[in-house]
Amino acid sequence: MQYRNLGKSGLKVSALSFGSWVTFHKQVDSKLAERMFGMCLDAGVNFFDNAEGYERGMSESVMGEALKSLGRSRDSYCVSSKVFFGANDNPLPTQMGLSRKHVTEACNQALQRLQVDYLDLYFCHRADPDTPIEETVWAMHNLITQGKILYWGTSEWTAEEIKEAYEFALANNLTPPTMEQPQYNLLDRQRFEVEYNPIFEKYKMGTTTWSPLASGALTGKYLEGVPDGSRASLKGYEWLRKHMIESDRGQERMNRVSKYIEITKKYNLDPTKLAIAWCLLNKNVSTVILGASDMTQLENNLKSLDYLKNFDDADLTEALRKV
Ligand SMILES: NC(=O)c1ccc[n+]([C@@H]2O[C@H](COP(=O)([O-])OP(=O)(O)OC[C@H]3O[C@@H](n4cnc5c(N)ncnc54)[C@H](OP(=O)(O)O)[C@@H]3O)[C@@H](O)[C@H]2O)c1
């Protein structure tokens, strides 16, 4: 495993980490999660990602049970949660967003569900247009001083919003955000590579990037239809199937995936490992969060670092740039 500093913090996160969106509770129970964590930790993974909004908080409960029964020392791994969407289908106005109240309550609830005394990383899952950024910065700073979280960050905020939070924290001697959690993969590059450049340069933000396989699309498995049991086939995720495949946007992306799969065939490479390793070429990536619904996928994906050597081939790297 490689380890990278989370931005300019002293925290070293494993280049590959493991997340639970869609999978935990829906496809992965606590017994399987325990085996998955064992495999991850043995491979050197030290960060596990979660959120109040994943399966209405139940993803955190599965993770908490699994980590507890695995019994590894708390100082050997990091866990996260995220606040914004709320932990039930129809949250009340006080049960969602980034108000001081909800940020504080959601943290306390995540600690209970995850069965930990503190969160290593705590993210604002989206920006909240109805709450002043100052209030959220204060709420996060207070959670740090209370010892309930160690680092706070944002997810899918605009560069401008991150700048505002950072500058307010600096001007008031509060703790600024340490990391962003953006999507980043071969199909989704613009925000990470262009919009965020100033915040990387000025603030040295760390990043925990999501969906390295674009929800599985970059494995190539959706090119002949939607396989049974795959993410795009799941009940409750019809919106995702439309977004990934059936919409005009989805069709345009599937054409890009076809092009990508042709390249991997030409070089005789596994598209899954190549797509994951590709994310790590960018020095502003601190950790790539993997997703997997079974042990075989996880075992394969954890070997992606072996693929970094393929980028010594300038022709391959250039071909991928054009996907
Ligand atoms: N902050 C945010 O807004 C945000 C948003 C999304 C995700 N995230 C975080 O990022 C993590 C990773 O995102 P992600 O799950 O979307 O990652 P991903 O790598 O793009 O997709 C993972 C999914 O692809 C399929 N897959 C993975 N490996 C495979 C393989 N070897 N062969 C065939 N299929 C394979 C599996 O789905 P199936 O087997 O079900 O098809 C798996 O669950 C999440 O768990 C979450 O922690 C954050």
The ligand as a Tripos MOL2 file, in Angstrom:
@<TRIPOS>MOLECULE
LIG
   48    52     1     0     0
SMALL
NO_CHARGES

@<TRIPOS>ATOM
      1 N1        -19.4700   12.1330   -1.3230 N.am      1 LIG1
      2 C1        -20.3110   11.6630   -2.2050 C.2       1 LIG1
      3 O1        -21.2360   12.3690   -2.6570 O.2       1 LIG1
      4 C2        -20.1730   10.2370   -2.6510 C.ar      1 LIG1
      5 C3        -20.9600    9.7550   -3.7210 C.ar      1 LIG1
      6 C4        -20.7830    8.4380   -4.1050 C.ar      1 LIG1
      7 C5        -19.8640    7.6310   -3.4660 C.ar      1 LIG1
      8 N2        -19.1390    8.1100   -2.4130 N.ar      1 LIG1
      9 C6        -18.1680    7.2680   -1.6840 C.3       1 LIG1
     10 O2        -17.2840    6.6480   -2.5840 O.3       1 LIG1
     11 C7        -17.3430    5.2290   -2.4250 C.3       1 LIG1
     12 C8        -17.0410    4.5380   -3.7270 C.3       1 LIG1
     13 O3        -18.0120    4.9410   -4.7080 O.3       1 LIG1
     14 P1        -18.6700    3.8430   -5.6390 P.3       1 LIG1
     15 O4        -19.1810    2.7060   -4.8350 O.co2     1 LIG1
     16 O5        -19.5940    4.5400   -6.5460 O.co2     1 LIG1
     17 O6        -17.3550    3.3260   -6.4210 O.3       1 LIG1
     18 P2        -17.2080    2.6630   -7.8450 P.3       1 LIG1
     19 O7        -15.9090    1.9430   -7.8030 O.co2     1 LIG1
     20 O8        -17.3990    3.6510   -8.9250 O.co2     1 LIG1
     21 O9        -18.4070    1.6190   -7.9420 O.3       1 LIG1
     22 C9        -18.4280    0.4890   -7.1090 C.3       1 LIG1
     23 C10       -19.4210   -0.5360   -7.6490 C.3       1 LIG1
     24 O10       -18.9910   -1.0020   -8.9320 O.3       1 LIG1
     25 C11       -19.1860   -2.4210   -9.0250 C.3       1 LIG1
     26 N3        -17.8560   -3.0470   -9.0690 N.ar      1 LIG1
     27 C12       -16.7650   -2.7170   -8.3070 C.ar      1 LIG1
     28 N4        -15.7280   -3.5180   -8.6100 N.ar      1 LIG1
     29 C13       -16.1510   -4.3550   -9.5830 C.ar      1 LIG1
     30 C14       -15.5080   -5.3940  -10.2900 C.ar      1 LIG1
     31 N5        -14.2300   -5.7290  -10.0380 N.pl3     1 LIG1
     32 N6        -16.2290   -6.0510  -11.2450 N.ar      1 LIG1
     33 C15       -17.5310   -5.7210  -11.4950 C.ar      1 LIG1
     34 N7        -18.1910   -4.7470  -10.8390 N.ar      1 LIG1
     35 C16       -17.4980   -4.0590   -9.8810 C.ar      1 LIG1
     36 C17       -19.9420   -2.8320   -7.7430 C.3       1 LIG1
     37 O11       -21.3440   -2.6620   -7.9210 O.3       1 LIG1
     38 P3        -22.3260   -3.8970   -8.3000 P.3       1 LIG1
     39 O12       -21.6430   -5.1890   -8.0240 O.co2     1 LIG1
     40 O13       -23.5250   -3.6870   -7.4390 O.co2     1 LIG1
     41 O14       -22.6620   -3.6840   -9.7380 O.co2     1 LIG1
     42 C18       -19.4660   -1.7780   -6.7640 C.3       1 LIG1
     43 O15       -20.3000   -1.6150   -5.6450 O.3       1 LIG1
     44 C19       -18.7510    4.9860   -1.8410 C.3       1 LIG1
     45 O16       -18.8640    3.7710   -1.1820 O.3       1 LIG1
     46 C20       -18.8690    6.1560   -0.9020 C.3       1 LIG1
     47 O17       -18.1670    5.8880    0.2910 O.3       1 LIG1
     48 C21       -19.2770    9.4160   -2.0250 C.ar      1 LIG1
@<TRIPOS>BOND
     1     1     2 1
     2     2     3 2
     3     2     4 1
     4     4     5 ar
     5     4    48 ar
     6     5     6 ar
     7     6     7 ar
     8     7     8 ar
     9     8     9 1
    10     8    48 ar
    11     9    10 1
    12     9    46 1
    13    10    11 1
    14    11    12 1
    15    11    44 1
    16    12    13 1
    17    13    14 1
    18    14    15 2
    19    14    16 1
    20    14    17 1
    21    17    18 1
    22    18    19 2
    23    18    20 1
    24    18    21 1
    25    21    22 1
    26    22    23 1
    27    23    24 1
    28    23    42 1
    29    24    25 1
    30    25    26 1
    31    25    36 1
    32    26    27 ar
    33    26    35 ar
    34    27    28 ar
    35    28    29 ar
    36    29    30 ar
    37    29    35 ar
    38    30    31 1
    39    30    32 ar
    40    32    33 ar
    41    33    34 ar
    42    34    35 ar
    43    36    37 1
    44    36    42 1
    45    37    38 1
    46    38    39 2
    47    38    40 1
    48    38    41 1
    49    42    43 1
    50    44    45 1
    51    44    46 1
    52    46    47 1
@<TRIPOS>SUBSTRUCTURE
     1 LIG1         1 GROUP 0 **** ****
